[in-house]
């Protein structure tokens, strides 16, 4: 089977879309590590910590966690306790996982919408962070958008399980 230029371009776009959130999380984690390192050094040596370290840590943690969600969801790497898995045949497990993915995809739109509303409220109030006065609606919009993307990824996983289960990541096929 030959790969056409459009297929190659699509695979490059797909590779970028799966790697970009991970790279964002990695870059922000790297910044968080360095900020924490300098905060500890400054606190220990000259008793002068970075005043905005707490609010930056909160922002960085939100970016790290939420930017990882779509990738973790597509790969099926959520933490799970599979106590009942021995009770399900492969067919029933596939049906169960499909239903769970579709339900999670639909239900996850509610928190995305609610966080979007809270971001709009923060924007209208002009709420900012304490030290750096960063508008709080930026991170709230980021969380809302990533939550909506994660909902779409759940729906895509559920549909992929029905239509083309072989297209799921290799470690997640339950056929």
ZAMI-375603 format. One line per 4 residues: their letters; for each residue x, y, z of C-alpha. Coordinates in nm, 4 decimals, padded with zeros to 6 digits, always signed. Example, Ala and Ser with C-alpha at 12.3 -4.5 7.8 and 13.67 -1.06 7.14 Angstrom:
2
as) +01.2300/-00.4500/+00.7800  +01.3670/-00.1060/+00.7140 .
//
This chain:
175
xxxx) +00.0000/+00.0000/+00.0000  +00.1489/+00.3339/-00.1020  +00.1259/+00.6539/+00.0961  -00.0057/+00.9515/-00.0960 .
xxxx) +00.1164/+01.3061/-00.0212  -00.2178/+01.3907/+00.1393  -00.1873/+01.0847/+00.3668  +00.1648/+01.1874/+00.4657 .
xxxx) +00.0481/+01.5422/+00.5326  -00.2420/+01.4124/+00.7390  -00.0109/+01.1937/+00.9431  +00.2200/+01.4918/+01.0050 .
xxxx) -00.0755/+01.7001/+01.1213  -00.1936/+01.4138/+01.3404  +00.1548/+01.3714/+01.4850  +00.1713/+01.7434/+01.5606 .
xxxx) -00.1726/+01.7396/+01.7246  -00.0734/+01.4508/+01.9494  +00.2682/+01.5896/+02.0369  +00.1899/+01.9609/+02.0833 .
xxxx) +00.0019/+01.9234/+02.4141  +00.2755/+01.6974/+02.5486  +00.5445/+01.9465/+02.4479  +00.3491/+02.2296/+02.6106 .
xxxx) +00.3222/+02.0282/+02.9328  +00.6923/+01.9407/+02.9184  +00.8011/+02.3017/+02.8643  +00.5818/+02.4281/+03.1464 .
xxxx) +00.7033/+02.1479/+03.3760  +01.0614/+02.2461/+03.2959  +00.9819/+02.6093/+03.3837  +00.8140/+02.4947/+03.7056 .
xxxx) +01.1194/+02.2913/+03.8062  +01.3551/+02.5840/+03.7486  +01.1272/+02.8293/+03.9252  +01.1011/+02.5967/+04.2260 .
xxxx) +01.4779/+02.5462/+04.2274  +01.5476/+02.9201/+04.2311  +01.2719/+02.9801/+04.4856  +01.4312/+02.7293/+04.7253 .
xxxx) +01.7816/+02.8682/+04.6671  +01.6695/+03.2273/+04.7214  +01.4656/+03.1303/+05.0267  +01.7539/+02.9365/+05.1823 .
xxxx) +02.0460/+03.1660/+05.1028  +01.9154/+03.5220/+05.1307  +01.5729/+03.4636/+05.2866  +01.4024/+03.6218/+04.9851 .
xxxx) +01.1724/+03.3752/+04.8042  +01.0056/+03.4437/+04.4717  +00.6840/+03.6153/+04.5814  +00.4805/+03.5042/+04.2826 .
xxxx) +00.5936/+03.1392/+04.3012  +00.2652/+03.0217/+04.4525  +00.0450/+03.1731/+04.1846  +00.2814/+03.0633/+03.9070 .
xxxx) +00.2809/+02.7109/+04.0484  -00.1002/+02.7057/+04.0356  -00.1021/+02.8319/+03.6762  +00.1730/+02.5941/+03.5675 .
xxxx) +00.0022/+02.2948/+03.7293  -00.3257/+02.3764/+03.5535  -00.1447/+02.3968/+03.2201  +00.0431/+02.0711/+03.2806 .
xxxx) -00.2628/+01.8733/+03.3891  -00.5112/+02.0033/+03.1341  -00.2777/+02.0009/+02.8339  -00.2077/+01.6333/+02.9025 .
xxxx) -00.5745/+01.5293/+02.9173  -00.6488/+01.4892/+02.5431  -00.3350/+01.2813/+02.4811  -00.3909/+01.0621/+02.7872 .
xxxx) -00.7534/+01.0165/+02.6857  -00.6744/+00.9123/+02.3282  -00.4097/+00.6666/+02.4457  -00.6437/+00.5234/+02.7105 .
xxxx) -00.3931/+00.5870/+02.9891  -00.6315/+00.7097/+03.2581  -00.5866/+00.5516/+03.5981  -00.8284/+00.2626/+03.6241 .
xxxx) -00.9011/-00.0106/+03.8728  -00.9976/-00.3136/+03.6711  -01.1400/-00.5372/+03.9413  -01.4306/-00.6506/+03.7227 .
xxxx) -01.2362/-00.7044/+03.3977  -01.2147/-01.0836/+03.4441  -01.5965/-01.0927/+03.4369  -01.6136/-00.9417/+03.0860 .
xxxx) -01.5443/-01.1235/+02.7628  -01.3519/-00.9328/+02.4954  -01.6737/-00.8436/+02.3155  -01.8470/-00.7239/+02.6315 .
xxxx) -01.5342/-00.5302/+02.7325  -01.5331/-00.3557/+02.3942  -01.9017/-00.2665/+02.4297  -01.8458/-00.1476/+02.7881 .
xxxx) -01.5462/+00.0664/+02.6899  -01.7341/+00.2114/+02.3924  -02.0310/+00.3086/+02.6091  -01.8019/+00.4577/+02.8759 .
xxxx) -01.6092/+00.6622/+02.6180  -01.9285/+00.7964/+02.4602  -02.0884/+00.8810/+02.7957  -01.7701/+01.0525/+02.9193 .
xxxx) -01.7503/+01.2480/+02.5945  -02.1053/+01.3752/+02.6254  -02.0899/+01.4449/+02.9985  -01.7561/+01.6284/+02.9788 .
xxxx) -01.9126/+01.9078/+02.7727  -02.0995/+02.0303/+03.0825  -01.7829/+02.1158/+03.2825  -01.6310/+02.2709/+02.9686 .
xxxx) -01.9351/+02.4943/+02.9285  -01.9422/+02.5808/+03.2989  -01.5720/+02.6734/+03.3076  -01.6270/+02.8845/+02.9942 .
xxxx) -01.9040/+03.0710/+03.1776  -01.6770/+03.1234/+03.4789  -01.4033/+03.2517/+03.2487  -01.6469/+03.5002/+03.0967 .
xxxx) -01.7430/+03.6139/+03.4457  -01.3761/+03.6549/+03.5470  -01.3158/+03.8542/+03.2281  -01.6125/+04.0820/+03.2946 .
xxxx) -01.5015/+04.1405/+03.6567  -01.1392/+04.1975/+03.5569  -01.0141/+03.9403/+03.8085  -00.6342/+03.9101/+03.8160 .
xxxx) -00.3767/+03.7107/+04.0093  -00.2403/+03.8575/+04.3306  +00.1233/+03.9394/+04.2522  +00.1654/+03.9393/+03.8761 .
xxxx) -00.1876/+04.0640/+03.8014  -00.2337/+03.8139/+03.5213  -00.5987/+03.8113/+03.4102  -00.7482/+03.4891/+03.5439 .
xxxx) -00.9787/+03.4388/+03.2493  -00.6864/+03.3303/+03.0276  -00.6243/+03.0117/+03.2220  -00.9976/+02.9530/+03.2644 .
xxxx) -01.0543/+02.9750/+02.8878  -00.7586/+02.7397/+02.8374  -00.9121/+02.4887/+03.0796  -01.2538/+02.5156/+02.9117 .
xxxx) -01.1118/+02.4663/+02.5626  -00.8941/+02.1711/+02.6622  -01.1855/+02.0114/+02.8489  -01.4014/+02.0441/+02.5354 .
xxxx) -01.1210/+01.8950/+02.3246  -01.0960/+01.6071/+02.5705  -01.4712/+01.5512/+02.5373  -01.4292/+01.5359/+02.1593 .
xxxx) -01.1417/+01.2900/+02.2016  -01.3613/+01.0663/+02.4182  -01.6316/+01.0759/+02.1499  -01.3723/+01.0032/+01.8795 .
xxxx) -01.2461/+00.7045/+02.0809  -01.5994/+00.5717/+02.1221  -01.6752/+00.6094/+01.7521  -01.3371/+00.4626/+01.6571 .
xxxx) -01.4086/+00.1583/+01.8742  -01.7258/+00.1036/+01.6683  -01.6021/+00.1898/+01.3192  -01.2297/+00.1066/+01.3112 .
xxxx) -01.0996/-00.0398/+01.6373  -00.7637/-00.1202/+01.4752  -00.6952/+00.2572/+01.4549  -00.6823/+00.2890/+01.8344 .
xxxx) -00.3422/+00.2854/+02.0049  -00.2091/-00.0719/+02.0114  -00.2187/-00.1080/+02.3888  -00.5890/-00.0191/+02.3996 .
xxx) -00.7488/-00.2613/+02.1554  -00.9984/-00.4833/+02.3288  -01.1034/-00.7002/+02.0365 .
//
